[in-house]
Amino acid sequence: MGMTLAKILLYTIGGFAMIVADLLFIPGGFIIAIGSVVILYAVYITYGEFGIWWALIHLGTCLALVPKLVTTSLGRVALREEMTADRGFVGIDEHNHLIGRQGRAHTDLRPSGMLAIEIDGREEHLDCIAEGGYITKGEPVVVTEERGPSLVVRRASEGVA
């Protein structure tokens, strides 16, 4: 029984070590699969030697430890801070200051295309979506809203809501 218990502990710890090694050093998931099989083999040995209840306790403990192990291991190599706009992290440029401004369709808008609008004295070309259908290239448009990385525009003659 003492040798079997040592074998169970060795296989369990070895399986967890393989999972951590894959997460930190050898990406790809293949070693995680092998480590998981080794842990399941340890649970199988537990079932054979000690019965179903000890095997279920062993399996439950391993399943409870895996998420904690993964987050702890990845916490050492992953970003530890939130990336917020007030700290300078911006995923896409914000253009909500352009709402209500007039520009022109730089391409045909069917309904998406490019908008030409003056920003700080320079003509910029931005992605846009036409509200209300097709707008031909060169037509004057007004920005009505910002939707993700795109601006929503409508013909200047239709006004702004």
Secondary structure, DSSP 8 states (H G I E B T S, - for coil): -HHHHHHHHHHHHHHHHHHHHHHHTSTTSHHHHHHHHHHHHHHHHHHHHH-HHHHHHHHHHHHHHHHHHHHHHHHTTS--S---GGGT--SS---GGGTT-EEEESS-BSSEEEEEEEETTEEEEEEEEETTS-B-TT-EEEEEEEETTEEEEEEGGG---
